[in-house]
């Protein structure tokens, strides 16, 4: 077994998650496999339990959202030395559904009004993304390479969802059952709101027996090209720093963990 020795501690201060770099270190203690969840060095987020059922309309005007803990300060550009624009993620569950929201500040929101049937419209749009995995995505199990799942949502609430097998083997015909999303444009960006049933996630074997799901939380920050006809300026924001030399979400190191509280 191995444990991760963190150079900077992982702290949850209020609703701000501060991430630190970690290195692998040999572990000879046979008892250390039983690590308490709040001692884990993998970045994690508690999906709190609430009784209220939010209306998925992209407005976040229900009281339930007010005191939901947020991931906010943890978002950054892993592949650029500059401050990332404000991105906030919140999530909660009511025992039946997983509700989530993104609040994004963006002065240059790119959206294509024409939606392609294959959902590839999002490829050149601003968007937020969630990846879900039941375990390590880059190590084969007894049944081969495990599938994981991606959901990309644009500023109009339109979805590109797909299953993936490492490395980047996409099936865009796959759809996440029970997923609902809406989005609204704001004066300084956009809001995305959604929900999916916990049963859907469990049927995909994403939520384990400890009610933990490996999750990646990302944002694609696109800007208008400097010259007409050029591709958009593409920048990539992540909750967890994958520590890869080039932008890449499709690696195990880009995932944190969500714990569904009861």
C-alpha positions as a Markdown table, in Angstrom:
| # | Residue | x | y | z |
|---|---|---|---|---|
| 1 | Unk | 0.0 | 0.0 | 0.0 |
| 2 | Unk | 1.0 | 3.6 | -0.4 |
| 3 | Unk | 0.0 | 6.8 | 1.3 |
| 4 | Unk | 0.2 | 10.4 | 0.0 |
| 5 | Unk | 2.5 | 12.7 | 1.9 |
| 6 | Unk | 1.1 | 16.3 | 1.3 |
| 7 | Unk | 3.5 | 19.2 | 1.3 |
| 8 | Unk | 0.7 | 21.6 | 1.9 |
| 9 | Unk | -2.3 | 20.6 | 4.0 |
| 10 | Unk | -5.8 | 20.2 | 2.6 |
| 11 | Unk | -8.1 | 22.5 | 4.5 |
| 12 | Unk | -11.8 | 23.3 | 4.4 |
| 13 | Unk | -12.2 | 26.8 | 5.7 |
| 14 | Unk | -15.8 | 27.9 | 5.6 |
| 15 | Unk | -16.7 | 27.0 | 2.0 |
| 16 | Unk | -13.3 | 27.6 | 0.5 |
| 17 | Unk | -11.3 | 24.6 | -0.4 |
| 18 | Unk | -7.5 | 25.0 | -0.5 |
| 19 | Unk | -5.6 | 22.3 | -2.3 |
| 20 | Unk | -2.0 | 21.3 | -1.8 |
| 21 | Unk | 0.5 | 19.4 | -3.8 |
| 22 | Unk | 1.1 | 15.8 | -2.8 |
| 23 | Unk | 3.8 | 13.2 | -3.4 |
| 24 | Unk | 3.7 | 9.4 | -3.2 |
| 25 | Unk | 5.5 | 7.8 | -0.3 |
| 26 | Unk | 5.9 | 4.2 | 0.6 |
| 27 | Unk | 3.8 | 3.0 | 3.4 |
| 28 | Unk | 4.8 | 0.1 | 5.6 |
| 29 | Unk | 2.0 | 0.5 | 8.2 |
| 30 | Unk | -0.6 | -2.2 | 7.5 |
| 31 | Unk | -3.1 | -0.4 | 9.7 |
| 32 | Unk | -3.0 | 2.9 | 7.6 |
| 33 | Unk | -5.5 | 1.5 | 5.0 |
| 34 | Unk | -8.2 | 2.3 | 7.5 |
| 35 | Unk | -8.0 | 6.1 | 7.0 |
| 36 | Unk | -10.9 | 8.2 | 8.3 |
| 37 | Unk | -12.6 | 10.2 | 5.6 |
| 38 | Unk | -11.7 | 13.5 | 7.1 |
| 39 | Unk | -8.0 | 12.5 | 7.1 |
| 40 | Unk | -7.9 | 11.5 | 3.4 |
| 41 | Unk | -5.5 | 13.5 | 1.3 |
| 42 | Unk | -7.6 | 13.2 | -1.9 |
| 43 | Unk | -9.5 | 16.4 | -2.3 |
| 44 | Unk | -13.1 | 15.8 | -1.2 |
| 45 | Unk | -16.4 | 17.6 | -0.9 |
| 46 | Unk | -19.4 | 16.7 | 1.3 |
| 47 | Unk | -22.7 | 16.6 | -0.6 |
| 48 | Unk | -24.9 | 17.6 | 2.3 |
| 49 | Unk | -28.4 | 16.3 | 3.0 |
| 50 | Unk | -31.4 | 18.6 | 2.8 |
| 51 | Unk | -35.2 | 17.9 | 2.6 |
| 52 | Unk | -36.0 | 20.7 | 0.1 |
| 53 | Unk | -36.4 | 19.8 | -3.6 |
| 54 | Unk | -35.1 | 22.6 | -5.7 |
| 55 | Unk | -36.8 | 23.5 | -9.0 |
| 56 | Unk | -34.3 | 23.1 | -11.8 |
| 57 | Unk | -34.7 | 26.4 | -13.6 |
| 58 | Unk | -31.2 | 27.8 | -13.6 |
| 59 | Unk | -32.1 | 30.6 | -11.1 |
| 60 | Unk | -30.9 | 29.3 | -7.7 |
| 61 | Unk | -33.5 | 31.5 | -5.9 |
| 62 | Unk | -34.7 | 28.9 | -3.5 |
| 63 | Unk | -33.6 | 29.2 | 0.2 |
| 64 | Unk | -32.1 | 25.7 | 0.1 |
| 65 | Unk | -29.1 | 26.9 | -1.9 |
| 66 | Unk | -28.1 | 29.6 | 0.5 |
| 67 | Unk | -26.3 | 27.5 | 3.1 |
| 68 | Unk | -25.0 | 24.7 | 0.9 |
| 69 | Unk | -21.2 | 24.5 | 1.2 |
| 70 | Unk | -19.4 | 25.6 | -2.0 |
| 71 | Unk | -16.3 | 24.8 | -3.9 |
| 72 | Unk | -15.1 | 28.2 | -5.0 |
| 73 | Unk | -11.5 | 29.3 | -4.2 |
| 74 | Unk | -10.2 | 25.9 | -5.2 |
| 75 | Unk | -10.8 | 26.4 | -8.9 |
| 76 | Unk | -7.7 | 27.4 | -10.8 |
| 77 | Unk | -5.8 | 27.2 | -14.1 |
| 78 | Unk | -3.5 | 24.2 | -13.6 |
| 79 | Unk | -1.7 | 24.9 | -16.9 |
| 80 | Unk | -1.3 | 28.7 | -16.6 |
| 81 | Unk | 0.3 | 31.0 | -14.0 |
| 82 | Unk | -2.6 | 33.4 | -13.6 |
| 83 | Unk | -5.7 | 33.8 | -11.5 |
| 84 | Unk | -8.8 | 31.9 | -12.7 |
| 85 | Unk | -12.1 | 33.7 | -13.1 |
| 86 | Unk | -14.7 | 33.1 | -10.3 |
| 87 | Unk | -16.3 | 29.6 | -10.5 |
| 88 | Unk | -18.5 | 28.3 | -7.8 |
| 89 | Unk | -19.9 | 24.7 | -7.4 |
| 90 | Unk | -22.5 | 23.6 | -5.0 |
| 91 | Unk | -24.2 | 20.2 | -4.5 |
| 92 | Unk | -26.7 | 18.6 | -2.1 |
| 93 | Unk | -28.9 | 15.6 | -2.0 |
| 94 | Unk | -32.4 | 14.9 | -0.6 |
| 95 | Unk | -32.0 | 11.2 | -0.3 |
| 96 | Unk | -33.4 | 10.7 | -3.8 |
| 97 | Unk | -31.7 | 13.1 | -6.1 |
| 98 | Unk | -28.3 | 14.8 | -6.4 |
| 99 | Unk | -28.8 | 18.5 | -7.0 |
| 100 | Unk | -25.9 | 20.6 | -8.3 |
| 101 | Unk | -25.2 | 24.1 | -9.5 |
| 102 | Unk | -22.4 | 26.3 | -11.0 |
| 103 | Unk | -22.2 | 30.0 | -10.8 |
| 104 | Unk | -19.7 | 31.4 | -13.4 |
| 105 | Unk | -18.4 | 34.9 | -13.9 |
| 106 | Unk | -17.5 | 35.5 | -17.5 |
| 107 | Unk | -17.5 | 38.7 | -19.4 |
| 108 | Unk | -17.3 | 36.9 | -22.8 |
| 109 | Unk | -19.7 | 34.0 | -22.9 |
| 110 | Unk | -19.4 | 32.0 | -26.1 |
| 111 | Unk | -22.6 | 30.2 | -27.2 |
| 112 | Unk | -23.5 | 28.7 | -30.5 |
| 113 | Unk | -27.2 | 29.1 | -31.2 |
| 114 | Unk | -27.3 | 26.1 | -33.6 |
| 115 | Unk | -27.4 | 22.8 | -31.7 |
| 116 | Unk | -25.9 | 19.7 | -33.5 |
| 117 | Unk | -27.6 | 16.4 | -33.1 |
| 118 | Unk | -24.4 | 14.7 | -32.0 |
| 119 | Unk | -24.0 | 17.3 | -29.2 |
| 120 | Unk | -20.7 | 18.5 | -30.5 |
| 121 | Unk | -21.8 | 22.1 | -30.4 |
| 122 | Unk | -20.3 | 22.4 | -26.9 |
| 123 | Unk | -16.8 | 21.8 | -28.4 |
| 124 | Unk | -16.5 | 25.5 | -29.2 |
| 125 | Unk | -18.6 | 26.9 | -26.3 |
| 126 | Unk | -18.1 | 28.0 | -22.8 |
| 127 | Unk | -19.2 | 25.2 | -20.5 |
| 128 | Unk | -19.0 | 23.5 | -17.1 |
| 129 | Unk | -18.2 | 19.8 | -16.7 |
| 130 | Unk | -18.7 | 17.0 | -14.3 |
| 131 | Unk | -16.9 | 13.6 | -14.6 |
| 132 | Unk | -18.1 | 10.6 | -12.6 |
| 133 | Unk | -16.1 | 7.4 | -11.9 |
| 134 | Unk | -16.6 | 4.4 | -9.7 |
| 135 | Unk | -12.8 | 3.9 | -9.2 |
| 136 | Unk | -9.5 | 4.5 | -10.8 |
| 137 | Unk | -10.0 | 5.3 | -14.5 |
| 138 | Unk | -6.5 | 4.4 | -15.8 |
| 139 | Unk | -6.0 | 0.9 | -14.3 |
| 140 | Unk | -7.7 | -2.2 | -15.7 |
| 141 | Unk | -9.9 | -4.3 | -13.4 |
| 142 | Unk | -10.9 | -7.9 | -13.7 |
| 143 | Unk | -13.3 | -6.9 | -16.5 |
| 144 | Unk | -10.9 | -4.7 | -18.4 |
| 145 | Unk | -10.7 | -0.9 | -18.4 |
| 146 | Unk | -13.5 | 0.7 | -16.4 |
| 147 | Unk | -16.0 | 3.1 | -17.9 |
| 148 | Unk | -16.4 | 6.6 | -16.5 |
| 149 | Unk | -18.8 | 9.3 | -17.6 |
| 150 | Unk | -18.8 | 12.9 | -18.6 |
| 151 | Unk | -21.4 | 15.6 | -18.6 |
| 152 | Unk | -20.7 | 19.0 | -20.3 |
| 153 | Unk | -23.3 | 21.7 | -19.9 |
| 154 | Unk | -23.3 | 25.0 | -21.9 |
| 155 | Unk | -24.6 | 28.4 | -20.8 |
| 156 | Unk | -28.0 | 27.5 | -22.3 |
| 157 | Unk | -28.3 | 24.3 | -20.2 |
| 158 | Unk | -27.7 | 22.1 | -23.2 |
| 159 | Unk | -25.9 | 18.8 | -22.5 |
| 160 | Unk | -23.2 | 16.7 | -24.1 |
| 161 | Unk | -23.0 | 13.5 | -22.1 |
| 162 | Unk | -21.0 | 10.4 | -22.9 |
| 163 | Unk | -19.3 | 7.4 | -21.5 |
| 164 | Unk | -15.5 | 7.0 | -21.8 |
| 165 | Unk | -12.9 | 4.2 | -21.5 |
| 166 | Unk | -9.4 | 5.3 | -20.8 |
| 167 | Unk | -7.8 | 6.8 | -22.8 |
| 168 | Unk | -10.3 | 9.2 | -24.5 |
| 169 | Unk | -12.4 | 6.4 | -26.1 |
| 170 | Unk | -15.8 | 8.3 | -26.2 |
| 171 | Unk | -19.3 | 7.0 | -26.7 |
| 172 | Unk | -21.4 | 10.1 | -27.3 |
| 173 | Unk | -24.5 | 8.1 | -27.9 |
| 174 | Unk | -24.7 | 7.3 | -24.2 |
| 175 | Unk | -27.0 | 9.5 | -22.1 |
| 176 | Unk | -27.3 | 9.9 | -18.3 |
| 177 | Unk | -30.7 | 8.7 | -17.3 |
| 178 | Unk | -32.8 | 11.1 | -15.2 |
| 179 | Unk | -30.4 | 14.1 | -15.8 |
| 180 | Unk | -32.2 | 17.5 | -15.8 |
| 181 | Unk | -30.4 | 20.8 | -16.5 |
| 182 | Unk | -31.2 | 24.4 | -17.0 |
| 183 | Unk | -29.1 | 27.6 | -17.3 |
| 184 | Unk | -29.6 | 31.3 | -17.2 |
| 185 | Unk | -27.4 | 34.2 | -18.4 |
| 186 | Unk | -26.5 | 36.8 | -15.8 |
| 187 | Unk | -25.0 | 40.3 | -15.9 |
| 188 | Unk | -21.6 | 38.9 | -15.3 |
| 189 | Unk | -21.7 | 35.4 | -16.6 |
| 190 | Unk | -24.1 | 32.4 | -16.3 |
| 191 | Unk | -25.6 | 29.9 | -13.9 |
| 192 | Unk | -26.1 | 26.2 | -14.5 |
| 193 | Unk | -28.4 | 24.1 | -12.3 |
| 194 | Unk | -29.1 | 20.4 | -12.5 |
| 195 | Unk | -30.1 | 17.2 | -10.8 |
| 196 | Unk | -29.8 | 13.4 | -11.4 |
| 197 | Unk | -31.3 | 10.6 | -9.4 |
| 198 | Unk | -29.0 | 8.8 | -6.9 |
| 199 | Unk | -30.4 | 5.5 | -8.2 |
| 200 | Unk | -29.0 | 6.3 | -11.7 |
| 201 | Unk | -25.5 | 6.9 | -10.2 |
| 202 | Unk | -25.7 | 3.7 | -8.1 |
| 203 | Unk | -26.9 | 1.6 | -11.1 |
| 204 | Unk | -23.7 | 2.7 | -12.9 |
| 205 | Unk | -21.7 | 1.6 | -9.8 |
| 206 | Unk | -20.4 | 5.1 | -9.3 |
| 207 | Unk | -21.4 | 5.5 | -5.6 |
| 208 | Unk | -19.7 | 2.9 | -3.5 |
| 209 | Unk | -20.7 | 1.3 | -0.3 |
| 210 | Unk | -19.4 | 4.2 | 1.7 |
| 211 | Unk | -21.6 | 6.6 | -0.3 |
| 212 | Unk | -18.5 | 8.1 | -2.0 |
| 213 | Unk | -18.2 | 8.9 | -5.7 |
| 214 | Unk | -15.0 | 9.9 | -7.6 |
| 215 | Unk | -15.8 | 13.2 | -9.3 |
| 216 | Unk | -14.1 | 15.7 | -11.5 |
| 217 | Unk | -15.3 | 19.3 | -11.6 |
| 218 | Unk | -14.2 | 21.5 | -14.4 |
| 219 | Unk | -14.8 | 24.6 | -16.5 |
| 220 | Unk | -13.9 | 25.3 | -20.1 |
| 221 | Unk | -13.3 | 29.0 | -20.3 |
| 222 | Unk | -13.4 | 30.1 | -24.0 |
| 223 | Unk | -13.0 | 33.6 | -25.4 |
| 224 | Unk | -13.7 | 35.3 | -28.7 |
| 225 | Unk | -10.7 | 34.8 | -31.1 |
| 226 | Unk | -8.6 | 37.9 | -31.8 |
| 227 | Unk | -9.1 | 37.4 | -35.6 |
| 228 | Unk | -12.3 | 36.4 | -37.3 |
| 229 | Unk | -12.2 | 32.8 | -38.6 |
| 230 | Unk | -9.8 | 31.6 | -35.9 |
| 231 | Unk | -10.7 | 29.1 | -33.2 |
| 232 | Unk | -11.8 | 30.4 | -29.8 |
| 233 | Unk | -9.2 | 31.1 | -27.2 |
| 234 | Unk | -9.4 | 27.9 | -25.1 |
| 235 | Unk | -8.5 | 27.8 | -21.4 |
| 236 | Unk | -9.1 | 25.0 | -18.9 |
| 237 | Unk | -10.1 | 25.3 | -15.2 |
| 238 | Unk | -10.2 | 22.5 | -12.7 |
| 239 | Unk | -11.1 | 21.8 | -9.1 |
| 240 | Unk | -8.2 | 19.3 | -8.8 |
| 241 | Unk | -4.8 | 19.9 | -10.3 |
| 242 | Unk | -4.0 | 16.8 | -12.4 |
| 243 | Unk | -0.3 | 17.7 | -12.5 |
| 244 | Unk | 0.0 | 16.9 | -16.2 |
| 245 | Unk | 2.3 | 18.8 | -18.5 |
| 246 | Unk | -0.6 | 19.7 | -20.9 |
| 247 | Unk | -4.3 | 20.3 | -20.3 |
| 248 | Unk | -6.0 | 16.9 | -19.7 |
| 249 | Unk | -9.0 | 16.0 | -17.6 |
| 250 | Unk | -9.0 | 12.4 | -18.7 |
| 251 | Unk | -6.5 | 11.1 | -16.1 |
| 252 | Unk | -7.1 | 9.7 | -12.7 |
| 253 | Unk | -5.3 | 12.5 | -11.0 |
| 254 | Unk | -7.9 | 15.0 | -12.0 |
| 255 | Unk | -10.6 | 13.5 | -9.8 |
| 256 | Unk | -11.5 | 14.2 | -6.2 |
| 257 | Unk | -14.2 | 12.5 | -4.1 |
| 258 | Unk | -17.8 | 13.5 | -3.3 |
| 259 | Unk | -19.3 | 12.0 | -0.1 |
| 260 | Unk | -23.1 | 11.8 | 0.0 |
| 261 | Unk | -24.2 | 12.6 | 3.6 |
| 262 | Unk | -27.4 | 11.1 | 5.1 |
